[in-house]
Amino acid sequence: MRGILASPVLVLALCFAPCAALAQERMEPGLWETQTASDGGNGPGQWIVATRCIDATMAGTARGSADDIRKAILAEGLDCKIQDVTAEAERVTFRQTCGALEQTAEFFYRGTTMEGRVTMSNAGNPPMTLVQRGKRIGPCP
């Protein structure tokens, strides 16, 4: 689960020429606060809050190609297969398989905010959805 909570901040955007201005706005470097909660169908449960410094290199990945995004996820060192990475304007999606665990993700990045959902399924267990939202809260310390 550690990997999926960190990955969405890196998973950002491939954009073609008409979207170049949007790509530059996808994620600003700085200190980001993310909130994650399980969604059991009745809306998110208790939020877990974390902060992370997103440096210029990580934010730059957000402006890269789908291949750049895939490489950034893989660089986190998880033994997972990354598939179906798409990035259009502010929307990014991907599928990640780690052994029997399959995760599908959809995120929206808007410069200083982000929001998304990750649905996880594992054979024999009901699917679980995590809701995540985040915002830039200032410069890194």
N, C-alpha and C positions, 0 to 999 in steps of 0.2 A: 504494500500500500504506500510506503514511503515514496517510491518512484512516481506513482501517479499523482501524488499531491504536489510534487516538485515540477513534474513535466509540463503541466499546462502553462506555467508562467513562461516556459521556453517555447512552447508550441505556438507559433504565431503565423507568419504570413508570406505567401507567394502572391505577387500581384503583377499583372502585366502593365504595359505602358499607361493605359487609361487610369490605372489605380495607383500610380507611383506616389502621388501625394498622400493617399491613404496609408500606404506602407510606411511612410515616414512618420505617421502619427500613431501607429499601432501600439507601441510601448515605449514609454520614456524611461531612461535609467533613473534609479533612485531606490529609496526604501519603500518596499511594497508590503502591505498588510493583506493577507488572504484569510478568508473565512470559509470553512468547509463543514458541511452537515450532511447526514444521511437523509434521503427523502423516501419515506415509506409509503408514499402515495397520498398522505394527508398534509403534505408540505414539509419543509425541512425541520429536522429535530434540532437538538442543541448544536450551536456553532462552535467549532474549534478554530481559534485564531492563532496565526503564525505570522512572523515578519521575516523578510528576506531582502538582502541588498541585491538589486539587479544592476550589474555594472554595464558599462557601455558595450562590452563585447556580447554579453547575454542579450541586451536590448537590440544589438545589431543583428543577432540571429533572427529576431522577430521580423526583421525586414528582409530576410533572405528567401531563398527558394524553398520549395517543399522538401527537396533533398537536404538543404541546410537544417531544416527543422527535424527531419528524421535523424540526421547525424547527431544533433544536440540531444535528442532523447536517448539514443543509443550510448552516447558518451557518459550518461549517468551510471553506466556499469551494470544495468539490469540484464539478465539473460532472457530477453524478450524479442519477439518478432514484431516489427512495426509495419503496418500495412495501410493502404488506402489514405495516405496523407493528402488532404486537399486544403488549399488556402485561397480564398477569394475575398477580396476587400477585407472586412474586419472578421470574417468567419473562418475558423480553422477546425477541421475534423481529422480524426485518425482512429485506427483500430490497433490495439496492442494485445498480443497473446504471450502470456508468460506461463508455460506449462499448460495446465488445465484451466487457468484463469484467462478469460477473454474480457477485454475492456473496450468500449466504444466511447469516444469523447467528441463533444462539440463545444467550442469556445468562441466567444466574441471579445475582441480587444479594441479598445477605444482610447488609446493614448495613455490616459491616467486611470482607467478603470478596465476591468475584465469581469466576465461572468461565463459560467459554463456548467455542463453536466457530464458526468462519467457514469456509464452503466456497466456494472461488472456481473459476469455470470461464471459459475463454476459448476461442473457436472454434479447433479444431485442436490443443489442448493437453489433457493429462489434467487432471482436477480436482485441486485442492490444498486441503487442510484445515489451518487454523491453529487451534491450541488456545491459549486464553488463560486465565490465572488471575491474581487480584490480591488485595491485602489493604491495609488501612489500616495504616500503620506509625507514625503519630504526627501531631502538628500540623504545619501548613505552616511553613516557616522564615520 
